Amino acid sequence: MDERQQLEQAIKAQESLRGMLDDTIIEAAIVTLKEKLAALGHAPQQQRKLATILFMDMVGSTALIQHLDPEEQMVIIDPVLSRLAAKITEHGGHISRFQGDGFKAVFGLPVARENDPEQAIRAGLEIQSEATLIAEELKQEHGLPSFQVRVGIATGWVFSGGKTEGEDTVNGQPVNLAARLEAAAQPGTVLISYDCFKHVRGIFDFEPLEPIRAKGFSEPIPVYWVLCAKKRPYYRGMRGVEGVETKMVGREIEFQQLQNSLMDVIELGEMQMRTVVGEAGLGKSRMLYEFENWVDLLPEKVWLFKGRARLETQGMPYSLLRDLFANQFDIQDNDSAQTVRDKLMTGFGAEFGEDASSEKKVHYIGHLLGYNFPDSPHLTEFLEHPGLLREQAIFYLSEYIHHIAKKSPVMVLLEDLHWADEASLDALNQLSMELITQPVFVLATSRHTLLERRPHWGEGQDFHQLIFFKPLSKRESRRLVAEVLQHVEDVSESLIEL
């Protein structure tokens, strides 16, 4: 082993001691070793990146397997670690290092996704569920006592890269914090940092805990116990300052356009569609929020449907349509198959009626949306002809909206269309053409990446217009800053400019 390899092995050894030794000691040793490595002419190239770090550790593993010989220990522990680590890869993360009876995992490297914190937490919750199954198996097969694991998760800026571990080398405070959270977590729980919590607070149920003190951190650390995923999350993302209500700034013209478009639908009885296009942070979600509030105050009754595309379901056909009607009929992610079928029958049946024809239509639509109808006599002849089934299901969907639109105008709000699956986008176009003479208003928001996938989105459709959001002007930006900092006295000019 040459000097370079020895230094790289020494750095790995120091990293494996996180959680056991003070971070200042570890960091000092690593810095010294990296300086020696750099002196050899091959300094690791590091980049600063936003990532989510997950630490998992078995509780009391020494006592658990102390009566087993080393070979038996390996036969038991290695498969257990593999099963738990599989939950990491299923949610887009990867194992950075196995550390004895646990591991360190990274979400966001080398490629970051906006929902990395969410996926890390989902992986953590599934690790706990899998650990419960493993505990029962170990008890029955090996007579081992209670098996439990702890999970700690932190999000923040880390330094990545370098040749000591490859592309997924990560150093920085979030790594240390995740290790501390794992150590502080109660057996069978997932503990997360505040910075992680900010990204996912509308997606999971939490219990805030007393701040903890940890080595390497001068102040107590706010921590949150993740209880479970919400049944029907609908979270617009981190925007603004919590507890501060602000006015919408700089979008008066666009807002007026949308108001006029909806009034045309109500008065003329013809379909209109608007796609608001702009990059993240330009106020698209705020526009939807304000527009929905404005519609609530109209004297006319408007039927409202809401759906949102998600990055993790982009590869699932008709997932956007499924989200739309799951919201409408209060279909929960944990509903049984029979409960889902009952809710679909109740929701669609209110317009189709209760005869055999109604049941057939609901089964077609439900199958299109990805729900299970294993014994349906209506689907048997079409299961081998998916194209025909699709066409018929979309026709029945348009018929359903026709029924509703006869009573009152219909408004459909679709968020994050840039993440919509291709099948839903095709269906949306087809439904629009079917409903062109009906009082239906579709308002969607998207980033420019939709137009990279669909450069002709909305072209050739007189009822469909794109509205492009540009960054606020300097004057509008100052107004927005004043709104956000309305409770702060003596705001400095340098802060406003920043």
N, C-alpha and C positions, 0 to 999 in steps of 0.2 A: 504494500500500500504506500503510495507516494505521499508527499507532504500535503498536496491539495486534497486528496481523499481523506487524509487524517483530519484536516481542518473541517471539511464538510461533515464528516461523521461527528466531530466534536460539537458543531453547531446543532446538528440534529439531536444529539444527546441533551444539550442545554434546553432545547425547545420542549423535549419530553418531560422536563422537570416543572413545567408551568403548573401551578396549582399546589405544588409541594414546597417550593422555595419562593422567597420574596421576588417579585418581578424586577425590582431594581438590581438585584444580584444577577438574575438571568440576563437582563438586557445588557448589563455591563460586560458580562462574559462574552455575549454574542458580538457586541460591538468590537471588542478586542480581537476575537477570532476572525471577524470579517475584515478588520484592518489588515491582519496578517494575510488573509486570502487575497485582498486587493493588492498587497505588495507583490504578489506573484504575477501581477499583470492582468488578472482576470477578475476584476471587481464585479460582483453581482449587479445586474441592472434592475433597479426597482422602480415601480410606478405607484402612485397614490391612487387608490380605487375605493369605491364604496362597496362594501360586502357585508354579508351576514354570516356570523360564525356560530357553529353549534358544537357544544361539548356533550358527550354522553359517557356515563360511567356506571358500572354495576355497583350496587350497594352491598357492602360486606362480602365481596366475592371470596376473600381469603377464608373467612369462617364457613362460607358456603361449600367450598370444595376441599377443605383442609384434610379430610379423611380419605381423599382419593389420591392415587398415585399420579405422577406427572403425565403419564400416557392417557389415563382416564380424563384428567383435567383438560388436556388438549382436545380429546374427542368431544367433550361437552362444550367447552368455552368457544372454540373456533366456529362451529356451526351457529352458535347463538349470536356471536358478533356478526357473522355474515348475514343472518336473517334481519338483524336490526339495521345493519348498514344498507341493506337493500332499500329501506324506506327513504334513505337519503337520495339515492340515484333515481328513484321513482319520482321524486319531486324536483329534479333538476340540479341537485347539489352533487358534490363528490367528496370522498374521504381524503383528507389531507394527510392524516397519519393515524394508525392504530397505536394506542398507548396502553399496553397491558390488557386490562379488562374494559377498555373503553376506546373512544376515538374522537378525533377532531374533524369536523366537516365544514366545508366552505360553500356558500351560495353566492354567486355573482362573479366568480372567476373561472375561466378567463373572460367569459362573456356575461355581462350583467343584464338582468331583467328587472322590470319595475316591481314585479311581485315576488322578488327573492325573499324578503322577510316573511311574507305570507306562506310561501312554500316551505321555508325552514320550519315554521311553527307547525304546519300540517304534518311535516315529516316527524317532528318531535312528538306530536299527539299520537301518530300511528306507531311510533316506536314504543310508546307506553302501552298502547293496545296490544301490540305484538308481545311485549314483555309479560303481559297478563296471561296470554296463551302459553308462552314458554314456561312460566311459573307452574302452571297446572301440569304440563308435560313432564317437567323435571321432577315434580313431586311424585307423579304416577310411575315414571320409568326408572328413576334413580333414587327415589326416596329423599330427595334434597329438600331442605326447608324453603321458606319464602324467598322468591327471586324477584328483585325490583331494580329499577334503574332510575337515575336522575338525569335531567336534561337542562342545560343552560344555554341561552341564545342571546347574542348581542349584535347590533347593527352599527356600522360606523366606517370611518375612513381608515384603511389599512395600507401598509406598504407591501406590494406583491412583486414577485419575480425574483430572479437570482438563480444561480445554478445549484445551490445547496439542496433544494428540494424540487426544482423545476418551476413551472409557471405558477403553481398554486402555493408557493411560499408566502406566508402571510405573517406580518408582525404589526404590532401596534396595540393601542389601548383596547379596542373591541375584542381582540384575542384574549388579553388578560381578563377582561370583564366577563366574557363568556365562561372562562374557566372558573372564575369566582362564583358566578351564578350557579353553575352546575354543582359546585361544592356546597353552596348554601341551600339548594333545593331540597325539599322533603322527598323521601323515596316515593316514586310513582308520579312525580309532578314535572311540569315544564315551567321554568322560570325565565323571564325575559327582561331586557333592559328597557329604559324609558325611550331611547332612540328607536328601538325596534317597535315598541308599543305605538309610537306616533304613526307608523306606517300602516298599522293593521287594526286600529281601535274600533272600526265599524264592522270588522269581519269575524272577530272572536268575542267571547264573553270572558271577562277578566275579574280577578279580585286583587286590588292593590294591597300590597303588604307593607309592613314597616320597613323603611329604608335600612339597608344593611351596611355595615362597615367591612371593608376588605383591604387587604394588603395592597399597597401601591396607589390607593385612592384617598385623598385627603378629606373628602366630604362623604357623608353617608350616601349610598346609591339607591335611588328609587327603583323598585322592582315590582313585577306583576306576575301573578300566577295565572296561567292560561287554563281556563276551565274547559272550554269546548268551542267549536265553531258555531257561529250563529246559524239558525235554521235557514234564513233567507237573507244573506248579507246584501246590502245595497249601499255601498260607500263611495262617495265621490272623490275621495282622496284628500291629502293634506293641503288645505288652503287657508290662508289668513291666520289670525291669531285667536285662539280659543277664548271665548268670553267677550270678544269685541264684535259688535254688529256694525258692518260697514255698508255704505251705499254702493251700488254698481256705478263704476266710473268709466266714461269714455266709450260706451257701447250704445249710446242713445239712438244713433241712426240705424244700426243693425236691429235693435230691439223694436223700433218702429216698423221696420220691414216685416218682421215676424208677426207683429200685431195686425198689420194690414193684410198679410197673407191669410191668417186664420179668419179674419172677418170676411174676406172674399169667399172662403170655403163655406162659412155659415150663411152668407147672404145669397151666393150664387149656386151653392149646392154642387160644386165641382172640386175634384181632388187637387191638392197642392202638396208639393214636397220641397223641403229646404234642407240642404246639408251644410252645416256650419263647419268650415275648415280652418284649422289653426294649430300651431304647435302647443305643447304642454305649457300651462301656466298663463295663457292669454285670456282666460275667463269663459271658456265654453261651458263648463259645468255650472258656473255662477249664472250664466245666461239661461240655461235650462231651469234652474231653480227659480229665478225671478219670473220667467215666463209662465211656469206652472202656477206660481202664486197669483199672477195676473189673471190667468184663465179661471182660477177658483172664484174670482170676484165678479166674473161676467154674469149678466142676468140669464144668458142662455145656458142650458145644460149641455155639457160636452163629455162624452165617454172618453176616459183616459186609459191608455195602455202604456206600460213602461217596460223597457228591456235594455239590457246592457251586454255588450260583447266583452269577453275576457280573453286575455292572452292564452291561458291554459286550456281553453276550449276551442281555440281557433281551428284545430284539426278535427273537430267533431261536427259532422254534417247537421245543419239545422239547429245548432246550439243556441244561436241568437233567438230564433223563433221559440225554441223551448223555454228560454228565460222569460220571454215576453208573456207567454201564457201561464207559466208557473207563477209569475207575479200576479197575474190577473185572477187565477183561481186558487191562490194560496197553497200551491203544491210545495211541500217542504222536501228538502233533500233526504230526510230520514223517514218519509212516508212509505208505508208498505205498498206493494204493487196494487193490491186491491183498493187501498185508499186513493191512490193516484187515479185509477180507473173510475172510481166513484166521483171524484172531483171533476174529472174531464166530462163525464156524463152529465153531471149537474150543471157545469158551466156552459158547455156547448149545447146541451139539451134544452136549456132555457130558450134558445132561439130555434133549434131544429124541431122541437117537440119530443114526444116520448114513444113514437112508433118504431118499428123495426128499421125503417129507413134512417131514422135519427141515430140509432145505435151503429149502423154501418158507417155513417159519416164520421162519427166520433172515433171509431176504431181506425179508420184510415188516417185521420189527422193525428191521433195519438201515436200510431206507428211511425208516421213521418217525424214526429217530435222526439222519437227515441224511446218511447215507453213500451212496456211489454204487454202484448196481447196474445199469449201463447195458444189459447184455445178458441180464438175468434173464427167463426165460420165465414165471416165476411172477407177475411184476408187470404184464405187458403189459395184461391185461384190466382191471386195476384202476386204472391210472394216470389214467384219465379220471374216476374215481369216488373222489376222495381221502377222502371221508367213510367209505366202506365199507372202504377200505384201512386207515384209522386205527383203526376199530373192530376189525378183524381183528388188526391188529398189537398193540393193547393186550390183546386176548384172549389172544394167544400169550405176551405178557409175563406175564400172570397165570398162565398154564399153567406157564411156566418157574419162577416162584417157588413154585407149588404143588409141583413136583417136588422142589425144594430143601427146602421146609418139611417134607416127609415124612421127611427124614433128620434135620434139626436145626432148631431155631428160627432165624428170620431177623431180623436187626436192620439197619435202614436209618437212617443218620445223614445229615441234610440241613442244610447250613449256609447262612445268609443267604437264607432263603426269601423275604424282602421283595424280592429282585432276581430271583426266578424268573419265567420267561416264562409267559404265560397258558395256553398249551397244556400245559405241564408240570404246572401246578396242576390243570387239569381232569383230566389223565391220572392224577395222584396220587389225586384224589378217586375216580375210576372204579376204579382198581386197589384202593383200600382197600375198596370195596364188594364187589369180586370176591373179596377175600382175607379177608373178615370172620370166616370160620370156621377160619382158618389161624394157626399160631403165628408171627405177624409183628409186630414192634415197630418203629414208625417214630418217630424222635425228630428234630424239626426246631427250628431256632432262627430267630428273625425279629425285626425291629424293628416298631414300631407301624404303619409305613407299609403293611405287608401288610393290616392290618385296615381301612385307608382304601380300599384297592383291593377288598378282599373282606371287608366288614363282617360277613358271616355265616359266616366261616371256622370250620369245626368244629361249627356249630350243627346240631342234629337228628341227630348221630352219637354214639351212646352210647359208642363206643369211642374217641372223640377228645376230648381235654381241652386247654384252654389253661392254661399256667402263666406268670403274670406276674412278672417280676423288678422289684422296687422298689430304689431306691438303698439302699446300706448305711446302717445307723444310725450315729450318731456313735461309739458304743462299738465297733461292728464296724469302722468306718473306722480307728480308732486301732489296732486289732489288725492290720489290713492294713498300715498304715504301719510298724508294728513288724516285720512279716515282710519287707517290702521293704527296710527299712534295718537288717536284722539284723547286717550286718557293719560298721556305723558306730558308733563309740564316742561317747558323750556327745551324743546327739541332743537338740537344744534343744526346749523346749516350744513355742516359736513356730514351728519347722519342722514339728512334728507337727500343730499346729493348721492350718497352711497346707495 
